[in-house]
Amino acid sequence: MTTALPAPTPPAHHPAPAPAGADFADCWRPDWTFDLRAVLRPHQRSASDPTMRWDGDAVWRTTTTPCGPATVRITHRGGEVQVLAWGPGAEWAGTAVPGWLGAQDDPAGFDPSGHPLLREIARRTPDLPLSRTGRTWDALVPAVLEQKVTVIEAHRVWRALLRLAGQPAPGPAPEGMRVLFSPRRMLEIPDWEWHRAGLDGARRRALRHVASVAHALEPDGGCDSPTLQRRLRTVPGIGVWTAAEVVQRTLGCPDTVSYGDYHLKNLVGWSLAGRKTDDDGMMVLLEPWRGHRQRVVRLLHLGGSMPPRRGPRTAPTNYKRI
């Protein structure tokens, strides 16, 4: 269970004057360590994701906020973090950046020494705090797109929908960057445009249900992981897997595992026990780390292994031809 989501506050920061054209600027030294790429990786949907671009030791990221769209540029160099932001939501997004980088993550009580592989992965990658954005909508839309399809197909539809209905990124963002469309804009998209983007009917219906109640799904000050999951699962088309994927990113939940994932059970089973397993077996294997089971999964994604492939890969479904 995660704690309630407090207002993010950068530690040891010294606000910097915004450069010409920037709507928000800040510069601070974090009192925790992290790898910028590793901590933000769960929020990126393929190397061609229009909402995130890398530029050396800096990253550009777009986000929705309660105040409107925003583009954020984060630079991590020499132990210092510089944040620049543009757009109506620049201040909200800029002050949320410490949470994105793991400021509110608490690994206390996590002990990887009980398994040799976990111990080795943790030794090689000690700086992996869990990120929390505070935004349900930005995590929920791509999670719905990933329901019951290949990752390749989900990412292709994600890019197509952002080109179709996303807003151009505010500020001097790299060419082609987009901000996720609003719930209202989603409800305005006609069926034929959904189909042209390659989205099937079941996921279209789920997205429309989500958009109609999106305001009630954003976490408030007293919202923890179980509460948000219960809210999400009241929406038709949102099940255990999708709710887990959302709280992992929105609240940085260290314990919630994506039960029902097509590949995850085999990653966990093969890495921790040298065998394939089902979802229930996966949870049994993760039980020694209750409270930090998602943290174990993140480590296994970095250094675990999958069973050998003995058959053809699943081909993406082309819904445009259906």
C-alpha positions in Angstrom: 0.0 0.0 0.0 1.2 3.5 -0.8 0.7 6.4 1.5 -1.5 9.4 0.6 -0.2 11.6 -2.2 1.2 14.8 -0.7 2.0 17.9 -2.7 5.4 17.4 -4.3 8.1 19.7 -2.9 11.6 19.8 -4.4 14.3 19.2 -1.6 17.1 21.7 -1.2 16.0 23.7 -4.2 16.8 27.2 -5.2 14.4 28.6 -7.7 16.0 29.9 -10.9 14.7 32.7 -13.0 12.9 31.3 -16.0 14.9 31.7 -19.3 13.3 33.8 -22.0 10.1 32.0 -23.0 10.0 29.5 -20.2 7.0 29.6 -17.8 8.7 27.7 -15.0 12.3 27.1 -13.9 13.9 25.4 -10.9 17.3 24.0 -10.0 18.0 21.8 -7.0 20.2 19.0 -5.7 18.3 15.9 -4.7 19.1 14.1 -1.5 18.7 10.7 -3.1 20.4 9.1 -6.0 18.8 7.9 -9.3 19.4 7.1 -12.9 17.2 9.5 -15.0 16.6 7.0 -17.8 15.9 4.1 -15.5 13.5 6.0 -13.2 11.4 7.4 -16.1 11.5 4.3 -18.3 8.0 3.0 -17.2 6.4 6.1 -18.6 7.8 5.8 -22.1 5.9 3.8 -24.6 8.6 2.9 -27.2 11.6 4.9 -28.4 9.2 6.8 -30.7 6.8 7.9 -28.0 5.6 11.4 -28.9 5.3 12.3 -25.2 8.9 11.7 -24.3 12.2 12.4 -26.1 15.8 12.1 -24.9 18.5 14.6 -25.6 21.8 13.5 -24.1 21.6 13.8 -20.3 18.2 15.6 -20.6 14.7 14.4 -21.2 11.7 16.2 -22.7 8.3 15.1 -21.4 4.8 16.3 -22.0 2.0 15.8 -19.5 -1.6 16.8 -18.8 -2.2 18.7 -15.6 -5.3 20.1 -13.8 -4.2 23.5 -15.2 -3.7 22.4 -18.8 -1.0 20.9 -20.9 2.7 21.2 -20.2 6.1 20.4 -21.6 8.9 19.7 -19.1 12.7 19.5 -19.8 14.7 17.8 -17.1 18.5 17.8 -17.0 20.4 15.7 -14.5 24.1 16.6 -14.5 26.8 16.7 -11.8 24.3 15.8 -9.1 22.0 18.8 -9.9 18.6 18.7 -11.5 17.4 21.6 -13.7 13.8 21.8 -14.6 12.3 24.0 -17.3 8.6 23.9 -18.2 6.2 25.6 -20.7 2.5 25.8 -21.1 -0.6 26.5 -18.9 0.4 23.6 -16.6 4.1 24.5 -16.4 4.1 25.3 -12.7 2.1 22.2 -11.7 4.2 19.9 -13.8 7.5 21.5 -12.7 6.8 21.1 -9.0 5.7 17.5 -9.6 9.1 16.5 -11.1 10.7 15.4 -7.7 7.9 12.8 -7.5 8.6 11.7 -11.1 12.2 11.1 -10.0 11.4 9.1 -6.9 11.5 11.7 -4.1 8.5 10.1 -2.4 9.6 6.5 -2.8 10.5 4.7 0.4 12.4 1.4 0.0 12.7 0.9 3.8 12.2 -2.8 4.6 13.1 -4.1 1.1 15.8 -6.8 1.4 16.9 -8.4 -1.9 19.5 -10.6 -0.2 17.0 -13.5 0.1 17.6 -14.5 -3.6 21.0 -14.5 -5.3 19.7 -13.1 -8.6 17.9 -10.2 -6.9 20.9 -9.5 -4.7 23.1 -9.3 -7.8 20.7 -7.1 -9.8 20.3 -4.7 -6.8 24.1 -4.6 -6.4 24.5 -3.5 -10.1 21.5 -1.1 -10.1 21.3 0.5 -6.6 19.7 3.7 -7.8 16.2 2.7 -8.9 13.5 4.7 -7.0 9.9 4.3 -8.1 8.4 7.2 -10.0 5.0 8.7 -9.2 3.3 11.3 -11.5 0.1 12.0 -9.6 -1.8 11.9 -12.9 -4.2 9.0 -13.6 -5.3 10.0 -17.0 -1.7 10.0 -18.5 -1.2 6.4 -17.3 -4.7 5.1 -17.9 -5.1 5.8 -21.6 -1.9 3.9 -22.7 -2.7 1.1 -20.3 -6.1 0.6 -21.9 -4.5 0.5 -25.3 -2.2 -2.3 -24.1 -5.1 -4.6 -23.1 -4.9 -8.0 -24.8 -2.7 -6.9 -27.7 1.0 -7.1 -28.4 3.2 -4.3 -27.1 4.1 -3.4 -30.7 0.5 -2.9 -31.7 -0.4 -1.0 -28.5 2.5 1.5 -29.1 1.6 1.9 -32.7 -2.0 2.8 -31.8 -0.7 5.2 -29.0 1.3 7.1 -31.6 -1.5 7.1 -34.1 -4.0 8.5 -31.6 -1.6 11.2 -30.4 -1.1 12.3 -34.0 -4.9 12.2 -34.5 -6.1 14.1 -31.4 -3.1 15.1 -29.3 -2.1 18.7 -28.9 1.3 20.1 -30.1 3.7 20.3 -27.2 4.0 23.8 -25.7 7.3 25.6 -25.8 10.5 24.7 -27.8 9.9 20.9 -27.6 11.5 18.6 -30.2 9.5 18.4 -33.4 6.7 15.9 -33.4 6.1 15.9 -29.6 2.5 15.8 -28.5 0.4 16.2 -25.3 -2.2 13.5 -24.6 -5.7 14.6 -25.6 -8.2 15.6 -22.9 -11.1 13.4 -21.9 -13.5 15.8 -23.7 -11.5 15.6 -26.9 -11.5 11.8 -26.7 -15.3 11.7 -26.5 -15.4 13.9 -29.7 -13.5 11.4 -31.8 -15.9 9.7 -34.2 -15.8 5.9 -34.7 -14.3 6.0 -38.2 -11.3 7.9 -36.9 -10.8 5.4 -34.1 -10.9 2.6 -36.7 -8.4 4.4 -38.9 -6.0 4.6 -36.0 -6.4 0.8 -35.7 -8.3 0.6 -32.4 -10.8 -2.2 -31.9 -14.3 -1.8 -30.4 -13.6 -3.2 -26.9 -10.8 -0.8 -26.2 -12.8 2.1 -27.8 -15.6 1.4 -25.4 -13.3 1.2 -22.4 -11.7 4.5 -23.3 -15.0 6.2 -23.6 -16.2 4.9 -20.3 -12.9 6.2 -18.7 -13.2 9.6 -20.4 -16.7 10.1 -19.1 -15.6 9.8 -15.4 -12.0 10.9 -15.7 -12.3 13.7 -13.2 -13.2 11.2 -10.5 -10.2 9.0 -11.1 -7.5 11.5 -10.4 -5.9 11.0 -6.9 -6.7 13.5 -4.2 -4.8 14.1 -0.9 -6.3 11.0 0.8 -6.0 8.5 -2.1 -3.8 5.5 -1.7 -3.2 2.6 -4.0 -6.1 0.3 -2.9 -8.5 3.2 -3.1 -7.5 4.2 -6.6 -7.6 0.6 -7.8 -11.2 0.3 -6.5 -12.2 3.5 -8.2 -10.7 2.3 -11.5 -12.3 -1.1 -11.4 -15.7 0.4 -11.1 -15.3 1.6 -14.7 -16.5 -0.9 -17.4 -13.5 -2.3 -19.2 -11.0 -1.7 -16.4 -9.8 -4.8 -14.7 -7.1 -5.9 -12.2 -4.3 -5.7 -14.7 -5.1 -2.2 -16.0 -5.7 -0.8 -12.5 -2.3 -2.2 -11.4 -0.5 -0.7 -14.4 -2.0 2.7 -13.5 -1.2 2.8 -9.8 2.4 1.7 -10.4 2.9 5.0 -12.4 0.4 7.4 -10.8 1.3 6.6 -7.2 4.6 4.8 -7.5 3.1 1.8 -5.8 5.9 -0.5 -4.7 3.7 -3.5 -4.1 1.0 -3.8 -6.8 1.9 -6.4 -9.4 0.3 -6.6 -12.9 -1.7 -9.8 -12.3 -2.9 -11.2 -15.6 0.1 -10.0 -17.6 0.9 -12.3 -20.6 4.6 -12.3 -20.0 5.2 -11.2 -16.4 4.4 -14.5 -14.7 7.1 -16.3 -16.9 9.7 -13.6 -16.2 9.1 -14.0 -12.4 8.9 -17.8 -12.5 11.9 -18.3 -14.6 14.1 -15.7 -12.8 13.2 -16.7 -9.3 12.5 -20.5 -9.6 13.9 -21.6 -13.0 10.4 -22.6 -14.2 7.3 -21.3 -15.9 4.4 -20.5 -13.6 0.9 -19.1 -13.7 -0.3 -15.8 -12.1 -1.0 -17.5 -8.7 2.3 -19.1 -8.7 4.0 -15.8 -9.5 2.3 -14.2 -6.5 3.6 -17.1 -4.3 7.1 -16.6 -5.5 6.9 -12.8 -4.8 5.3 -13.2 -1.3 8.6 -13.0 0.6 8.8 -9.4 -0.6 5.2 -8.3 0.2 5.1 -4.6 0.4 7.8 -4.4 -2.3 6.6 -6.9 -4.9 6.5 -4.4 -7.7 10.0 -3.3 -6.7 11.2 -6.9 -7.2 9.4 -6.9 -10.7 11.3 -3.7 -11.7 14.6 -5.3 -10.8 13.7 -8.5 -12.7 12.8 -6.4 -15.8 16.4 -5.1 -15.6 18.3 -8.3 -15.0 15.9 -11.3 -15.0 15.4 -13.8 -17.8 12.5 -15.3 -19.7 12.0 -19.0 -20.7 13.5 -20.0 -24.1 11.2 -19.4 -27.0 9.9 -22.6 -28.6 7.4 -21.2 -31.1 6.6 -18.2 -33.3 6.0 -14.9 -31.8 2.4 -13.6 -31.7 1.8 -11.3 -34.7 0.2 -7.9 -34.2 -3.4 -7.7 -35.2 -4.2 -5.2 -37.9 -7.6 -3.8 -36.8 -7.7 -1.5 -39.8 -8.4 -4.5 -42.0 -11.2 -5.8 -39.9 
